[in-house]
Amino acid sequence: MSHGWFVLVDLLGTFAFALSGATASIERRLDLFGVAVVAYVTACGGGIVRDLCLGAVPPAGIAQWRYAAVAMLAAGMSLWAQPLIRRLGHPVVLFDAIGLGFFAVAGAHKAMVMTHNVEVAIVLGVVTAVGGGVLRDVLLNRVPVILQREIYALAALIGAGVQVVGEVRGWDMMLTPWLGAASCALVRFYSMRRGWSLPVSGRSR
């Protein structure tokens, strides 16, 4: 897959996470500026942290206008289409899971290209995927999903792992990102539907 296709995957993740952040902030009854800020931070926060770790400065989320534009477009759509979005039942979870998959593979690919290190690529793929959601939850005064019992970071780890394994093994780059993103999203969705969670440390009294 060419660089342009991975930019598309990254922008799709940006759009999905911005929808997640905007929808969550609307539920918290933030004003228009607050909705825009949370949407942008959710969409670009993980990528900014990844780029800082890679030494890719200024980070793409700040230096390239298209990321902010996509985030603002998603925020505007969230405000305009609230009645439709509410019908989804759990829209924040839905958009978050989709963005998680796209960002896991996009982050892993960028780290792999820049470092050629499997471990770094997988770790930064996960950071890219979960970073924006953590910042969103902190801004909205919620316990971050990654700190709860839900299968979240593990799903991102699977998505990033599929992408990195595909690059190492020479899989078709027209297929690998979609396979990694779908694996991540499906694990997230299925674990929530089945009520799967990670074990809790310590014994209950």
Z-matrix of the N, CA and C atoms (Angstrom, degrees):
N
C 1 1.461
C 2 1.510 1 108.92
N 3 1.298 2 116.71 1 135.25
C 4 1.452 3 121.31 2 -178.56
C 5 1.514 4 110.61 3 -73.81
N 6 1.349 5 113.81 4 166.92
C 7 1.460 6 120.28 5 177.85
C 8 1.514 7 111.10 6 -56.74
N 9 1.314 8 117.30 7 -38.68
C 10 1.456 9 120.82 8 -179.16
C 11 1.515 10 112.95 9 -60.76
N 12 1.337 11 117.20 10 -36.13
C 13 1.459 12 119.90 11 178.44
C 14 1.512 13 111.27 12 -67.99
N 15 1.327 14 117.91 13 -37.56
C 16 1.455 15 119.86 14 178.46
C 17 1.528 16 111.22 15 -69.85
N 18 1.321 17 117.00 16 -30.98
C 19 1.461 18 119.48 17 172.49
C 20 1.518 19 109.74 18 -62.00
N 21 1.339 20 116.95 19 -41.00
C 22 1.459 21 121.18 20 176.98
C 23 1.523 22 111.00 21 -60.50
N 24 1.337 23 117.42 22 -45.86
C 25 1.460 24 121.10 23 178.19
C 26 1.527 25 110.23 24 -59.54
N 27 1.325 26 116.60 25 -43.40
C 28 1.462 27 121.78 26 179.22
C 29 1.530 28 111.02 27 -62.44
N 30 1.318 29 117.41 28 -41.43
C 31 1.463 30 120.79 29 179.85
C 32 1.524 31 111.64 30 -70.17
N 33 1.326 32 117.25 31 -34.40
C 34 1.457 33 119.93 32 175.05
C 35 1.527 34 110.86 33 -63.86
N 36 1.319 35 116.41 34 -41.08
C 37 1.454 36 120.05 35 175.48
C 38 1.513 37 111.81 36 -64.51
N 39 1.340 38 116.13 37 -39.80
C 40 1.464 39 120.79 38 177.31
C 41 1.519 40 110.89 39 -60.22
N 42 1.326 41 115.95 40 -44.64
C 43 1.465 42 120.63 41 -179.10
C 44 1.529 43 110.87 42 -64.45
N 45 1.337 44 117.15 43 -45.41
C 46 1.463 45 120.39 44 -178.36
C 47 1.515 46 111.77 45 -65.03
N 48 1.332 47 117.19 46 -43.02
C 49 1.460 48 119.55 47 179.79
C 50 1.524 49 111.86 48 -69.89
N 51 1.331 50 117.18 49 -34.85
C 52 1.459 51 119.55 50 176.36
C 53 1.526 52 110.72 51 -64.30
N 54 1.333 53 117.25 52 -39.26
C 55 1.468 54 120.51 53 174.38
C 56 1.526 55 110.37 54 -60.49
N 57 1.316 56 116.42 55 -41.78
C 58 1.462 57 121.11 56 179.00
C 59 1.528 58 110.79 57 -61.53
N 60 1.340 59 116.13 58 -48.99
C 61 1.460 60 119.77 59 -178.91
C 62 1.513 61 113.19 60 -65.34
N 63 1.332 62 115.86 61 -42.49
C 64 1.461 63 119.89 62 180.00
C 65 1.524 64 110.85 63 -65.23
N 66 1.317 65 117.43 64 -43.67
C 67 1.458 66 121.02 65 -179.33
C 68 1.522 67 111.07 66 -64.17
N 69 1.333 68 116.75 67 -42.19
C 70 1.462 69 120.30 68 178.77
C 71 1.527 70 111.16 69 -64.54
N 72 1.331 71 117.61 70 -38.74
C 73 1.465 72 120.30 71 -179.83
C 74 1.524 73 111.60 72 -72.46
N 75 1.317 74 117.38 73 -32.35
C 76 1.469 75 120.63 74 174.83
C 77 1.524 76 110.12 75 -65.74
N 78 1.328 77 116.40 76 -40.18
C 79 1.462 78 120.03 77 176.70
C 80 1.523 79 111.28 78 -62.22
N 81 1.346 80 117.51 79 -30.27
C 82 1.460 81 121.83 80 177.24
C 83 1.531 82 112.02 81 -87.36
N 84 1.323 83 116.41 82 4.39
C 85 1.466 84 123.32 83 174.82
C 86 1.537 85 112.65 84 62.05
N 87 1.325 86 116.62 85 41.60
C 88 1.455 87 121.04 86 173.77
C 89 1.527 88 109.37 87 -75.59
N 90 1.333 89 116.21 88 159.02
C 91 1.461 90 119.38 89 176.54
C 92 1.529 91 109.75 90 -77.56
N 93 1.331 92 116.41 91 179.24
C 94 1.465 93 120.12 92 -174.48
C 95 1.522 94 111.66 93 -60.72
N 96 1.327 95 116.94 94 -40.22
C 97 1.463 96 119.63 95 179.09
C 98 1.522 97 110.37 96 -64.36
N 99 1.322 98 116.35 97 -42.33
C 100 1.459 99 119.90 98 178.65
C 101 1.512 100 112.20 99 -62.22
N 102 1.332 101 116.89 100 -41.11
C 103 1.463 102 120.95 101 177.63
C 104 1.525 103 110.46 102 -60.46
N 105 1.336 104 116.58 103 -44.53
C 106 1.461 105 120.73 104 -179.12
C 107 1.525 106 111.48 105 -65.04
N 108 1.333 107 116.91 106 -42.32
C 109 1.464 108 120.74 107 -179.29
C 110 1.524 109 110.93 108 -64.47
N 111 1.323 110 116.85 109 -47.69
C 112 1.469 111 119.88 110 -178.45
C 113 1.528 112 110.53 111 -65.50
N 114 1.324 113 117.18 112 -38.63
C 115 1.460 114 120.19 113 177.78
C 116 1.532 115 110.43 114 -60.93
N 117 1.326 116 117.22 115 -45.64
C 118 1.473 117 120.81 116 -178.84
C 119 1.527 118 111.47 117 -66.40
N 120 1.326 119 116.76 118 -45.56
C 121 1.464 120 120.21 119 -178.69
C 122 1.526 121 110.67 120 -63.37
N 123 1.329 122 116.61 121 -41.49
C 124 1.463 123 120.28 122 178.72
C 125 1.523 124 111.11 123 -63.92
N 126 1.329 125 115.78 124 -40.73
C 127 1.457 126 120.82 125 -176.45
C 128 1.523 127 113.15 126 -73.91
N 129 1.308 128 117.25 127 -36.47
C 130 1.469 129 120.77 128 -170.40
C 131 1.526 130 114.47 129 -113.16
N 132 1.327 131 117.78 130 -11.15
C 133 1.457 132 120.38 131 -174.71
C 134 1.514 133 113.67 132 -59.66
N 135 1.325 134 117.34 133 -47.87
C 136 1.459 135 120.13 134 -178.62
C 137 1.518 136 112.60 135 -64.32
N 138 1.326 137 116.43 136 -40.36
C 139 1.464 138 120.10 137 178.39
C 140 1.519 139 112.54 138 -66.30
N 141 1.324 140 116.45 139 -35.78
C 142 1.466 141 119.86 140 177.89
C 143 1.525 142 110.74 141 -65.15
N 144 1.334 143 116.57 142 -44.38
C 145 1.468 144 120.09 143 177.66
C 146 1.522 145 110.58 144 -61.22
N 147 1.333 146 116.94 145 -43.18
C 148 1.469 147 121.44 146 178.11
C 149 1.518 148 111.27 147 -59.38
N 150 1.323 149 117.34 148 -48.26
C 151 1.460 150 120.54 149 -178.12
C 152 1.519 151 111.97 150 -64.32
N 153 1.326 152 117.30 151 -36.15
C 154 1.464 153 120.12 152 176.31
C 155 1.518 154 110.77 153 -64.55
N 156 1.326 155 116.96 154 -39.36
C 157 1.468 156 120.67 155 177.34
C 158 1.528 157 111.45 156 -65.37
N 159 1.332 158 116.62 157 -33.74
C 160 1.463 159 121.23 158 -179.35
C 161 1.527 160 112.59 159 -84.53
N 162 1.319 161 117.61 160 -9.38
C 163 1.456 162 120.57 161 -175.59
C 164 1.508 163 112.92 162 76.71
N 165 1.337 164 116.98 163 17.79
C 166 1.470 165 122.04 164 178.87
C 167 1.527 166 108.03 165 -89.33
N 168 1.321 167 115.24 166 84.16
C 169 1.465 168 120.68 167 -175.70
C 170 1.533 169 110.32 168 -117.47
N 171 1.355 170 116.82 169 146.49
C 172 1.469 171 124.86 170 -6.98
C 173 1.520 172 110.74 171 -68.19
N 174 1.343 173 118.12 172 150.45
C 175 1.466 174 120.58 173 -178.29
C 176 1.521 175 111.93 174 -58.73
N 177 1.337 176 115.68 175 149.41
C 178 1.464 177 120.93 176 -177.43
C 179 1.521 178 111.51 177 -59.74
N 180 1.332 179 117.21 178 -35.71
C 181 1.451 180 120.53 179 -179.32
C 182 1.510 181 114.00 180 -63.16
N 183 1.331 182 116.44 181 -20.79
C 184 1.468 183 121.88 182 177.85
C 185 1.517 184 111.01 183 -101.16
N 186 1.331 185 116.31 184 -41.68
C 187 1.460 186 120.64 185 -171.74
C 188 1.521 187 114.08 186 -80.55
N 189 1.327 188 118.08 187 -25.10
C 190 1.468 189 121.01 188 -175.06
C 191 1.530 190 109.84 189 -108.15
N 192 1.320 191 115.98 190 119.88
C 193 1.458 192 122.16 191 -172.63
C 194 1.522 193 113.20 192 -62.29
N 195 1.336 194 117.08 193 -25.90
C 196 1.468 195 118.67 194 -173.92
C 197 1.518 196 112.32 195 -64.02
N 198 1.336 197 118.32 196 -29.64
C 199 1.463 198 119.77 197 179.83
C 200 1.525 199 111.09 198 -69.40
N 201 1.308 200 116.70 199 -45.09
C 202 1.464 201 119.76 200 176.69
C 203 1.526 202 110.60 201 -64.26
N 204 1.338 203 116.82 202 -38.75
C 205 1.460 204 120.31 203 -179.49
C 206 1.526 205 111.03 204 -63.98
N 207 1.335 206 116.94 205 -43.20
C 208 1.468 207 120.50 206 179.39
C 209 1.528 208 110.14 207 -65.66
N 210 1.327 209 116.88 208 -40.40
C 211 1.465 210 120.27 209 178.95
C 212 1.526 211 111.18 210 -63.21
N 213 1.347 212 117.24 211 -42.58
C 214 1.461 213 120.05 212 179.71
C 215 1.528 214 111.40 213 -69.11
N 216 1.336 215 116.22 214 -35.07
C 217 1.466 216 119.63 215 175.90
C 218 1.523 217 110.18 216 -61.98
N 219 1.325 218 116.96 217 -44.54
C 220 1.462 219 120.92 218 179.14
C 221 1.523 220 111.16 219 -64.51
N 222 1.343 221 117.18 220 -39.84
C 223 1.458 222 120.55 221 178.29
C 224 1.522 223 110.54 222 -62.79
N 225 1.328 224 116.25 223 -43.50
C 226 1.458 225 119.86 224 178.39
C 227 1.520 226 112.23 225 -63.23
N 228 1.328 227 116.39 226 -41.52
C 229 1.462 228 119.92 227 178.20
C 230 1.520 229 111.62 228 -65.07
N 231 1.333 230 116.40 229 -35.97
C 232 1.460 231 119.84 230 178.44
C 233 1.522 232 110.93 231 -63.54
N 234 1.327 233 116.73 232 -41.36
C 235 1.468 234 120.84 233 178.79
C 236 1.527 235 110.99 234 -67.59
N 237 1.318 236 116.28 235 -41.57
C 238 1.456 237 121.26 236 -175.54
C 239 1.526 238 112.29 237 -72.88
N 240 1.327 239 115.75 238 -35.71
C 241 1.472 240 120.25 239 -172.26
C 242 1.525 241 112.57 240 -107.14
N 243 1.330 242 118.99 241 26.31
C 244 1.455 243 120.92 242 -178.21
C 245 1.530 244 114.01 243 -54.82
N 246 1.333 245 119.67 244 -44.35
C 247 1.471 246 118.36 245 179.31
C 248 1.527 247 112.82 246 -58.09
N 249 1.331 248 116.25 247 -39.24
C 250 1.464 249 120.24 248 179.08
C 251 1.525 250 110.87 249 -71.04
N 252 1.327 251 116.36 250 -41.23
C 253 1.464 252 120.60 251 -177.77
C 254 1.516 253 111.01 252 -64.65
N 255 1.339 254 116.81 253 -37.63
C 256 1.468 255 120.23 254 -179.52
C 257 1.523 256 111.74 255 -62.38
N 258 1.327 257 117.40 256 -26.51
C 259 1.462 258 120.52 257 -179.67
C 260 1.529 259 112.66 258 -69.88
N 261 1.325 260 116.90 259 -14.21
C 262 1.460 261 120.06 260 -178.63
C 263 1.525 262 112.17 261 -72.74
N 264 1.315 263 117.65 262 -14.34
C 265 1.459 264 120.43 263 178.15
C 266 1.511 265 112.93 264 91.48
N 267 1.335 266 116.53 265 -65.15
C 268 1.468 267 121.72 266 179.35
C 269 1.531 268 108.27 267 -131.58
N 270 1.320 269 117.82 268 69.25
C 271 1.465 270 120.25 269 -172.87
C 272 1.521 271 114.19 270 -64.12
N 273 1.331 272 117.31 271 -36.74
C 274 1.466 273 119.23 272 -179.48
C 275 1.521 274 110.27 273 -61.75
N 276 1.317 275 116.60 274 -44.55
C 277 1.465 276 121.43 275 179.14
C 278 1.529 277 110.66 276 -64.20
N 279 1.318 278 116.75 277 -42.09
C 280 1.464 279 121.18 278 -179.92
C 281 1.524 280 111.43 279 -61.40
N 282 1.329 281 116.97 280 -53.99
C 283 1.467 282 120.49 281 -178.50
C 284 1.523 283 111.08 282 -64.69
N 285 1.328 284 116.29 283 -36.20
C 286 1.460 285 120.54 284 -179.43
C 287 1.526 286 110.72 285 -64.43
N 288 1.325 287 117.02 286 -41.82
C 289 1.466 288 120.37 287 -179.36
C 290 1.523 289 111.28 288 -65.85
N 291 1.333 290 116.56 289 -40.37
C 292 1.465 291 119.97 290 178.63
C 293 1.527 292 110.59 291 -64.78
N 294 1.329 293 116.29 292 -46.99
C 295 1.463 294 120.12 293 178.49
C 296 1.512 295 112.15 294 -62.96
N 297 1.327 296 116.67 295 -35.59
C 298 1.462 297 121.13 296 179.79
C 299 1.524 298 110.64 297 -58.05
N 300 1.326 299 116.41 298 -44.80
C 301 1.457 300 120.30 299 -179.34
C 302 1.521 301 112.83 300 -65.57
N 303 1.328 302 116.36 301 -47.69
C 304 1.467 303 119.59 302 -178.97
C 305 1.527 304 111.70 303 -62.58
N 306 1.334 305 116.50 304 -42.78
C 307 1.456 306 119.23 305 -177.15
C 308 1.522 307 112.60 306 -72.34
N 309 1.332 308 117.12 307 -30.81
C 310 1.464 309 119.24 308 178.21
C 311 1.523 310 110.96 309 -61.39
N 312 1.340 311 116.80 310 -43.93
C 313 1.462 312 119.36 311 -178.32
C 314 1.526 313 111.60 312 -77.37
N 315 1.342 314 117.86 313 -38.12
C 316 1.463 315 119.93 314 179.95
C 317 1.524 316 110.93 315 -65.97
N 318 1.340 317 116.00 316 -42.17
C 319 1.461 318 119.54 317 178.84
C 320 1.512 319 112.44 318 -66.24
N 321 1.330 320 116.46 319 -42.32
C 322 1.458 321 119.90 320 179.30
C 323 1.527 322 111.13 321 -64.05
N 324 1.336 323 116.24 322 -40.42
C 325 1.469 324 119.32 323 -179.98
C 326 1.530 325 111.48 324 -64.16
N 327 1.311 326 117.36 325 -45.72
C 328 1.466 327 119.60 326 -178.67
C 329 1.523 328 110.89 327 -63.55
N 330 1.327 329 116.47 328 -42.03
C 331 1.459 330 119.51 329 179.07
C 332 1.526 331 111.12 330 -66.00
N 333 1.335 332 116.56 331 -37.32
C 334 1.464 333 120.39 332 179.62
C 335 1.520 334 110.61 333 -66.06
N 336 1.329 335 117.24 334 -41.25
C 337 1.458 336 121.36 335 179.72
C 338 1.527 337 110.72 336 -64.24
N 339 1.319 338 116.93 337 -39.83
C 340 1.459 339 120.63 338 -174.52
C 341 1.522 340 114.00 339 -83.15
N 342 1.346 341 118.03 340 -29.60
C 343 1.467 342 120.48 341 -174.37
C 344 1.523 343 113.78 342 -115.25
N 345 1.344 344 118.20 343 -23.22
C 346 1.461 345 122.76 344 -174.72
C 347 1.527 346 111.16 345 54.96
N 348 1.330 347 115.63 346 33.18
C 349 1.457 348 121.66 347 -178.70
C 350 1.527 349 108.49 348 -122.22
N 351 1.314 350 116.18 349 120.17
C 352 1.463 351 120.91 350 -174.79
C 353 1.525 352 111.36 351 -62.61
N 354 1.341 353 116.71 352 -47.32
C 355 1.463 354 119.63 353 -177.00
C 356 1.519 355 111.65 354 -62.57
N 357 1.328 356 116.18 355 -45.02
C 358 1.466 357 120.04 356 179.56
C 359 1.527 358 110.39 357 -62.22
N 360 1.324 359 116.56 358 -41.90
C 361 1.463 360 120.57 359 -178.41
C 362 1.528 361 111.26 360 -61.97
N 363 1.315 362 116.77 361 -43.90
C 364 1.466 363 119.69 362 -179.04
C 365 1.521 364 110.82 363 -67.10
N 366 1.324 365 116.29 364 -45.89
C 367 1.471 366 119.91 365 -179.50
C 368 1.522 367 111.04 366 -60.93
N 369 1.328 368 117.35 367 -46.41
C 370 1.461 369 119.80 368 -178.26
C 371 1.522 370 111.83 369 -73.76
N 372 1.333 371 117.68 370 -24.03
C 373 1.452 372 119.39 371 170.77
C 374 1.523 373 110.74 372 -62.86
N 375 1.324 374 115.99 373 -43.49
C 376 1.466 375 120.64 374 177.68
C 377 1.520 376 110.69 375 -66.04
N 378 1.321 377 117.17 376 -43.37
C 379 1.469 378 121.04 377 179.15
C 380 1.527 379 110.60 378 -59.24
N 381 1.321 380 116.36 379 -44.61
C 382 1.463 381 120.41 380 178.41
C 383 1.516 382 111.17 381 -59.38
N 384 1.339 383 115.84 382 -40.86
C 385 1.460 384 120.99 383 -175.47
C 386 1.522 385 112.79 384 -72.16
N 387 1.330 386 117.24 385 -41.12
C 388 1.467 387 119.29 386 -172.42
C 389 1.523 388 113.51 387 -96.92
N 390 1.337 389 117.11 388 -17.02
C 391 1.463 390 119.85 389 -172.84
C 392 1.515 391 114.14 390 -60.45
N 393 1.333 392 116.54 391 -45.90
C 394 1.460 393 119.54 392 -178.29
C 395 1.516 394 112.52 393 -64.55
N 396 1.334 395 116.73 394 -39.32
C 397 1.455 396 120.47 395 178.75
C 398 1.517 397 112.40 396 -64.96
N 399 1.332 398 116.58 397 -37.30
C 400 1.465 399 120.56 398 176.87
C 401 1.527 400 110.48 399 -63.31
N 402 1.332 401 116.48 400 -46.72
C 403 1.465 402 120.10 401 179.84
C 404 1.524 403 111.35 402 -63.67
N 405 1.336 404 116.61 403 -39.62
C 406 1.467 405 120.43 404 176.95
C 407 1.519 406 111.23 405 -58.15
N 408 1.335 407 116.07 406 -48.39
C 409 1.456 408 119.77 407 -176.62
C 410 1.525 409 111.53 408 -67.44
N 411 1.328 410 117.51 409 -36.06
C 412 1.467 411 120.56 410 177.19
C 413 1.525 412 110.35 411 -64.52
N 414 1.332 413 117.33 412 -45.21
C 415 1.463 414 120.90 413 179.81
C 416 1.528 415 111.63 414 -63.21
N 417 1.327 416 117.09 415 -33.01
C 418 1.462 417 121.36 416 -178.30
C 419 1.525 418 112.48 417 -94.16
N 420 1.344 419 115.61 418 9.57
C 421 1.464 420 121.37 419 176.46
C 422 1.528 421 111.78 420 59.10
N 423 1.338 422 114.76 421 45.23
C 424 1.459 423 120.83 422 176.28
C 425 1.521 424 109.10 423 -119.32
N 426 1.313 425 115.87 424 153.44
C 427 1.463 426 119.25 425 174.13
C 428 1.526 427 107.83 426 -67.80
N 429 1.341 428 118.57 427 121.31
C 430 1.468 429 119.73 428 -178.80
C 431 1.516 430 112.22 429 -54.98
N 432 1.321 431 115.74 430 139.60
C 433 1.471 432 121.11 431 -178.44
C 434 1.521 433 110.74 432 -57.29
N 435 1.325 434 117.03 433 -35.53
C 436 1.462 435 120.65 434 -176.43
C 437 1.526 436 111.82 435 -64.39
N 438 1.336 437 117.59 436 -22.16
C 439 1.462 438 121.54 437 -179.92
C 440 1.521 439 112.14 438 -92.49
N 441 1.316 440 117.40 439 -3.14
C 442 1.449 441 121.17 440 177.67
C 443 1.529 442 109.99 441 -92.62
N 444 1.304 443 116.46 442 -179.69
C 445 1.467 444 120.97 443 -173.72
C 446 1.522 445 112.72 444 -79.82
N 447 1.308 446 117.88 445 -7.56
C 448 1.461 447 120.77 446 -174.95
C 449 1.534 448 111.64 447 -66.99
N 450 1.339 449 115.51 448 153.89
C 451 1.470 450 121.74 449 174.72
C 452 1.523 451 107.19 450 -76.97
N 453 1.312 452 116.92 451 103.41
C 454 1.474 453 121.68 452 -174.98
C 455 1.524 454 110.08 453 -131.19
N 456 1.323 455 116.53 454 -68.50
C 457 1.463 456 119.17 455 178.67
C 458 1.531 457 110.70 456 -63.86
N 459 1.326 458 116.69 457 -33.46
C 460 1.465 459 119.92 458 178.71
C 461 1.522 460 111.05 459 -63.37
N 462 1.339 461 116.58 460 -39.11
C 463 1.467 462 119.79 461 176.82
C 464 1.527 463 110.66 462 -63.05
N 465 1.339 464 116.11 463 -42.44
C 466 1.462 465 119.85 464 177.53
C 467 1.525 466 111.20 465 -63.77
N 468 1.322 467 116.42 466 -37.30
C 469 1.462 468 121.17 467 177.83
C 470 1.526 469 110.89 468 -61.60
N 471 1.316 470 116.57 469 -40.73
C 472 1.466 471 120.67 470 178.69
C 473 1.525 472 110.57 471 -65.21
N 474 1.336 473 117.09 472 -45.22
C 475 1.457 474 120.41 473 178.59
C 476 1.521 475 112.72 474 -61.26
N 477 1.337 476 116.45 475 -45.98
C 478 1.463 477 120.58 476 178.43
C 479 1.527 478 110.78 477 -64.73
N 480 1.326 479 115.81 478 -38.23
C 481 1.457 480 119.78 479 179.84
C 482 1.517 481 112.51 480 -64.24
N 483 1.330 482 116.67 481 -41.79
C 484 1.468 483 120.14 482 177.41
C 485 1.525 484 110.22 483 -60.74
N 486 1.327 485 116.94 484 -43.00
C 487 1.466 486 120.28 485 -179.66
C 488 1.529 487 111.41 486 -63.29
N 489 1.312 488 116.65 487 -46.28
C 490 1.471 489 120.48 488 -177.72
C 491 1.522 490 110.77 489 -67.18
N 492 1.325 491 117.25 490 -43.37
C 493 1.470 492 119.95 491 177.76
C 494 1.521 493 110.11 492 -60.89
N 495 1.323 494 116.51 493 -40.81
C 496 1.457 495 119.96 494 178.36
C 497 1.510 496 112.74 495 -61.01
N 498 1.336 497 116.60 496 -40.16
C 499 1.471 498 119.29 497 179.53
C 500 1.516 499 111.63 498 -70.49
N 501 1.323 500 116.83 499 -39.84
C 502 1.470 501 120.72 500 179.59
C 503 1.520 502 111.22 501 -66.57
N 504 1.339 503 116.17 502 -38.78
C 505 1.461 504 120.79 503 -176.48
C 506 1.522 505 113.01 504 -87.07
N 507 1.313 506 116.55 505 -4.31
C 508 1.457 507 119.75 506 177.34
C 509 1.511 508 114.46 507 76.91
N 510 1.348 509 117.06 508 31.15
C 511 1.457 510 119.81 509 177.21
C 512 1.520 511 110.86 510 -68.18
N 513 1.293 512 115.93 511 163.28
C 514 1.456 513 122.42 512 179.59
C 515 1.528 514 109.77 513 -63.51
N 516 1.330 515 117.08 514 117.75
C 517 1.456 516 121.15 515 -177.84
C 518 1.522 517 113.10 516 -74.28
N 519 1.325 518 116.76 517 -3.42
C 520 1.459 519 119.80 518 170.96
C 521 1.525 520 111.00 519 -80.42
N 522 1.336 521 116.19 520 -15.74
C 523 1.455 522 121.31 521 -175.47
C 524 1.522 523 113.22 522 -113.14
N 525 1.322 524 116.63 523 -38.82
C 526 1.460 525 121.42 524 -170.17
C 527 1.533 526 114.20 525 -55.63
N 528 1.340 527 120.19 526 -47.43
C 529 1.475 528 118.66 527 -178.61
C 530 1.520 529 113.41 528 -60.43
N 531 1.327 530 116.43 529 -38.36
C 532 1.462 531 119.46 530 179.80
C 533 1.519 532 110.65 531 -69.99
N 534 1.329 533 117.14 532 -35.72
C 535 1.456 534 121.06 533 177.22
C 536 1.526 535 110.43 534 -66.36
N 537 1.330 536 116.58 535 -43.33
C 538 1.461 537 120.18 536 178.91
C 539 1.515 538 112.25 537 -65.26
N 540 1.333 539 116.42 538 -44.69
C 541 1.465 540 120.34 539 -179.92
C 542 1.521 541 111.10 540 -64.11
N 543 1.338 542 116.21 541 -42.65
C 544 1.464 543 120.19 542 179.87
C 545 1.528 544 110.83 543 -66.02
N 546 1.327 545 117.52 544 -39.14
C 547 1.468 546 120.60 545 179.01
C 548 1.520 547 110.66 546 -61.34
N 549 1.314 548 116.18 547 -45.13
C 550 1.466 549 121.19 548 179.42
C 551 1.523 550 111.04 549 -61.83
N 552 1.317 551 117.25 550 -51.19
C 553 1.461 552 121.45 551 -177.01
C 554 1.525 553 111.32 552 -63.48
N 555 1.328 554 117.33 553 -41.33
C 556 1.461 555 120.46 554 -178.88
C 557 1.523 556 111.51 555 -66.65
N 558 1.319 557 117.00 556 -40.63
C 559 1.469 558 119.65 557 176.83
C 560 1.519 559 110.33 558 -61.66
N 561 1.335 560 115.77 559 -42.78
C 562 1.469 561 119.94 560 178.71
C 563 1.528 562 111.32 561 -62.88
N 564 1.319 563 117.36 562 -48.90
C 565 1.463 564 121.35 563 -179.21
C 566 1.529 565 111.40 564 -63.64
N 567 1.323 566 116.15 565 -47.55
C 568 1.462 567 120.24 566 -174.11
C 569 1.525 568 111.07 567 -67.57
N 570 1.337 569 116.50 568 -37.97
C 571 1.464 570 119.45 569 179.41
C 572 1.524 571 111.03 570 -65.08
N 573 1.328 572 117.06 571 -36.33
C 574 1.456 573 120.12 572 178.26
C 575 1.527 574 110.71 573 -70.28
N 576 1.317 575 116.17 574 -40.78
C 577 1.467 576 119.47 575 -179.86
C 578 1.520 577 111.36 576 -65.77
N 579 1.329 578 116.43 577 -36.90
C 580 1.457 579 120.37 578 -178.22
C 581 1.531 580 112.52 579 -88.72
N 582 1.327 581 116.60 580 -7.43
C 583 1.457 582 120.18 581 -179.83
C 584 1.510 583 113.93 582 74.78
N 585 1.332 584 117.01 583 25.32
C 586 1.457 585 120.06 584 178.63
C 587 1.522 586 110.12 585 -72.41
N 588 1.311 587 116.06 586 147.79
C 589 1.461 588 120.88 587 176.98
C 590 1.517 589 109.20 588 -154.92
N 591 1.303 590 116.56 589 162.56
C 592 1.454 591 120.95 590 176.52
C 593 1.520 592 109.62 591 -78.95
N 594 1.332 593 117.68 592 150.95
C 595 1.473 594 119.83 593 -179.44
C 596 1.519 595 111.34 594 -65.01
N 597 1.306 596 115.44 595 149.81
C 598 1.464 597 121.86 596 179.30
C 599 1.522 598 108.89 597 -93.27
N 600 1.328 599 116.31 598 137.18
C 601 1.457 600 119.98 599 -179.91
C 602 1.519 601 110.46 600 -71.55
N 603 1.326 602 116.10 601 148.66
C 604 1.462 603 120.98 602 177.76
C 605 1.513 604 112.24 603 83.07
N 606 1.323 605 115.28 604 171.46
C 607 1.455 606 121.47 605 -179.03
C 608 1.525 607 109.41 606 -109.20
N 609 1.313 608 114.99 607 142.48
C 610 1.455 609 118.41 608 175.89
C 611 1.521 610 109.62 609 -73.58
N 612 1.313 611 116.30 610 146.06
C 613 1.465 612 120.80 611 -179.29
C 614 1.516 613 109.80 612 -96.22
